[in-house]
Amino acid sequence: MRAYLRAKDHNRPAFMPHAFAADAVLTMVVKTDTIAFPPVSRGLTAITDTLVTEFGRTYEDVFTFYCSQPPSGEIQSSFTCDWLVGMREKATGAVRVGAGSYDWDFAADNGPAAPAAIRSQERRCRATSLVITVDTMVGLPAETTPAIFTWLMALPYPFCSVEQMLADAPTVKSDALAPVLAFLSRSHSRL
């Protein structure tokens, strides 16, 4: 899971083989018209193109947070958690903030060893399937950059409690973050 965020958030496709099996499947469920992805990507190359290469052409300064951590100890065969993301559009400087859920399926890892930077934290498994649901995504003007990125940079990365996300959320003009904060509040109440 950490290798995936290192790849996507930092536009480093070299980390993707440490996150996904060669024959993995990515399914995107997008419930908003403010962002678009192919509905299904099959195989490591296609997933890397969707989540890293193409994404990185459009967005920069990406911060993605898992709203919960998998249990420590044994390798999990599946894991579901909500997420928060903030990023800036390269072309316009506009800010995007969104939230949704990840549904991961994993298999034992028989691939190449992970780099030392993530080896101590990896669970020795790779994703065979990932369903990313984008429940909400808001676009904010470039002038919100300082407030949004001050908030995101202060949160513990990549695992952060919904409680902290909500407590530290900035106030932006016209409650533009309201849909994202409402989703996170619902997420928090389900815990």
N, C-alpha and C positions, 0 to 999 in steps of 0.2 A: 504494500500500500504506500509505503514511503517512496519506493522507486518510481511509482506512477506519478506522484506529486512532483518529485524532482524532475521527471521528464516533462510533464505538462506545464507546471508553473514556471520552470526555468528554461523552457524550450530546449531540452536536452534529450533528443531521441535515443541516444546511446543507453539510457537507463531503461527503456521499454522492454528489452529482452529479460530484464531482471524482474519485471512486474507481470508480464503476460506470457502464457504458453504460446508456442508457434501457431497453434490452431484455435486460439481463443476467439470468442464471439463477443462483440460489443453491440448492445441494443440501446438506442436512445429513445426516451419517451419525453417529448418536449411539449409542455402544457402552456406555452406562451409563444407569442409571435415575435418576440424581441430578439430571438436568437434561433439559429437553424443548424441542424446537423443531419447527416445521412441517418436514416432509421436503423440500419444494420451495417456493421463492418465486420468482415470475417477474416481472421488471420492477423498475425502480428504486424505485418506491413500495412495493411489497411487500417488497423486500429491506430498505429503510430501516425499515419497520414492524417487521420481524423482528429485525434486528441492532441497531437504535438505539432506536426508540420503545418497543417492548415490553420489550426488554432493560433499558433505562434506568428503566422503572417498577419493576423488581424488584431491580436491582443498582446499587451505587455504589462509588466508589473502585476502579475497574477499571484493572488494569495488564495489558496484553497484550504479550508479547514474541515477536518472530520469532527463531527459533533459528539463522537464517542470513540472509545478504543476497544479493539478486540480483547477478549480475555487473555491474560498471560498464561503461558504453559503450553498445552498441547496445540498442535496445528488445527485450525478450524477449517471445516470443509466449506463453510459459508459464513458470511457476515453482512449484516445490513446496518447502515447508519445514515444519518442525515449529514448534509454538508452546507457550507457557506462559501461563496466565492466573491472576490472583488477583483476588478481588473480595469485597465484603461484601453480604449480603442486607439490603435496606432494612428489611424488616418485623421481622427477628429479631436482626440484628447478627451472625449467623453468617458465617463466612468460607468461601468456596469457592476451591479451587485445582484447576486442571485442565490437561491437556495433550492435544495431538493434532496434526493436520496440516492445512495449507492446500494446495489444488491450484488455482492461479490460471491462467486463460487471459485474455490481453490482446489488444486491438486498438488500432491507431493512434488517437490522440485527436483528435476533431474537435469536441469540446464546448467549453464556456466555459473561459476561462483560470482556472487555479487561483489562490487567494489567494497573496499574496507570501510568507506564512509557510511554504508548502509548495512554491511554484513552483521554487525553486532545487534542490529535491531530487526533484521529480517526473520521471518518465520520458516524459512526454507520451503516455500511453496510459491507457486505462480498462479495467477488468475486464469481460469479456463473460460469464465463468463463474467461479464459485468453489464448490469443494467443501470444506466444513469437516467434518473428521472429529474428533469428540470421543472420544478413546480412553479417557480416565479423568478423573473429577471427584470430588474428595473434599469432604465437608462437615466443617468444624471449628467447635468452639464459639467464641463471641465472645471468650473470654479468650485465644485465640491471636492476636488482632488485632495486638498490639504486635510479636510475633515475626515473623509473616508479612509485615506491611507494612513493617517495618524492612528485611527481606530484599528485598522487591520494590522499595522506593524506592531501594535502594543499587545495583540493577542498571542498566546502561546501557539507556536506552529509546529506541527500540523494538527495536533489534537487540542481541542478547546471545548470547554463546556458551553452549552447553550446559555446557561445562567450568566457566564462571563460575557459572552457575545452581546446578550441583551443589556446587561448592566452598563457596558462600556460603549454602546452604540451612540453615534453622534446624532445630533438634531440637524436635519437639513431642511431647506426651504420646502414648504408645502407637504411635509411628511412624506417625501418621495420614497423613503425606505420602508414605509408602513407595510406593504405587501410582504417584504422579506422578513421583517420583524414579526409580523403576524404568523407567518409560516414557522419561524423558529419558536415562537411562543407555543403554538400547537404541538410542535415537536417536543418541546420541553415538558408539556403537560402529559404527554404519553409515556414519559420515562418512569 
